Amino acid sequence: MLKSRYIMIGGFLGAGKTTAILQLGKKLREAEERVGLIMNDQSIGLVDTALVRSQGFETEEITGGCFCCRFNSLVQAAENLSAADRPDVFIAEPVGSCTDLRATVSYPLQKIYGDQFIIAPLSVVLDPVRTRRILGLEGGKTFSEKVLYIFGKQLEEADLLVINKCDLLDQASLDELQQALEQRYPGKEVLRITAREGMGIDQWLSILLSRSGATADSMSVDYDRYAEGEALLGWLNLSASLSGEEFDGNNFIKDLAAAIRERLEQQQIEIAHLKMTLTPDSGND
C-alpha cells in the first residue's frame, strides 16, 4: 500500500483554517492528487462540512469532541474516505479550541499506522490582528487568561506558524508580528498567507508535501486549565428556515452577521468565531 500524506491544520477559532484548507485542497486537485478532508467540531451538521462538500471534496466529519479525545474516530474517518478510492492526501481540521495534537494524534498515528501515513508538519494558522493583541503589540479586546492558555499552547506545539489574512495589516505591522513570533517561539518557521486570495499557498503546500512532522516530542499541558479555558467559550449551533419574497442571499448573510456582531459588541462580548451558510431548499440559484 502506498502511504498517504496526513496534513493537520490547527489554529484558534476564526483564524481562517477552513478557507486555507480549501485553497490547499484546490491546489492538490489541480495537481491530480486525490484529497480527503476531515472536519471536526462540537456538533453535527457542520457549516465547514457543508462548505467543503459544496466545493466537490470528499469529506468526513467528527463531532462531539476534538481529535485529541476522538483518535479512533479520526482513524475511522480516514478509512471511510478510503472505501472507494484511497486519497493521496488527507487534510484534517481540528476544533479551534484544541491543542496537544502532536502527542494525542500525530505521534500515535505515525507509531501505530506508520505503514499507511506520512505525517506532515503541524501547522497552526493565526489571525494577525488577534495575535498582535494577544502578544501585546496593539490594544483591543482579547480573551481571558485561561482561554489564552489554549492559544499559547497551540503556538508552542506547532511546526509551522502560518500568519493568515496578511491583507489586513501593513508591511511594518506584519514584520513586527513575525519578529515577535520568532522571538517568543524560537525554532518555529513563520509563513505568511492570505488564504482568500491564494497568496503564499504554494510555498506552504510545498513544505507540507516535502517534510515530516511526527516526533515523540511533547509539551507539558495542564489539562485542568485547558478544560477550564474551553468551558469559558460559549458554543451555539443553530439552523433556521426562511420564507418570503425573492431576496439577495449574500446581502442577507452579511447584514445578519453585522447585526449579530453589533449587538454582542454592545454587551462587550468578544466573538471568537462566527460562520454561516445559506442554502435554497429548491436547489435553484
Secondary structure as GFF3:
##gff-version 3
##sequence-region A 1 285
A	DSSP	beta_strand	4	11	.	.	.	ID=ss1
A	DSSP	alpha_helix	17	30	.	.	.	ID=ss2
A	DSSP	beta_strand	35	41	.	.	.	ID=ss3
A	DSSP	alpha_helix	47	54	.	.	.	ID=ss4
A	DSSP	beta_strand	58	63	.	.	.	ID=ss5
A	DSSP	three_ten_helix	67	69	.	.	.	ID=ss6
A	DSSP	alpha_helix	71	81	.	.	.	ID=ss7
A	DSSP	beta_strand	89	93	.	.	.	ID=ss8
A	DSSP	alpha_helix	101	101	.	.	.	ID=ss9
A	DSSP	pi_helix	102	106	.	.	.	ID=ss10
A	DSSP	alpha_helix	107	113	.	.	.	ID=ss11
A	DSSP	beta_strand	117	119	.	.	.	ID=ss12
A	DSSP	beta_strand	123	126	.	.	.	ID=ss13
A	DSSP	alpha_helix	128	134	.	.	.	ID=ss14
A	DSSP	alpha_helix	145	157	.	.	.	ID=ss15
A	DSSP	beta_strand	160	163	.	.	.	ID=ss16
A	DSSP	three_ten_helix	166	168	.	.	.	ID=ss17
A	DSSP	alpha_helix	171	184	.	.	.	ID=ss18
A	DSSP	beta_strand	189	192	.	.	.	ID=ss19
A	DSSP	three_ten_helix	195	197	.	.	.	ID=ss20
A	DSSP	alpha_helix	201	210	.	.	.	ID=ss21
A	DSSP	alpha_helix	223	231	.	.	.	ID=ss22
A	DSSP	alpha_helix	249	266	.	.	.	ID=ss23
###
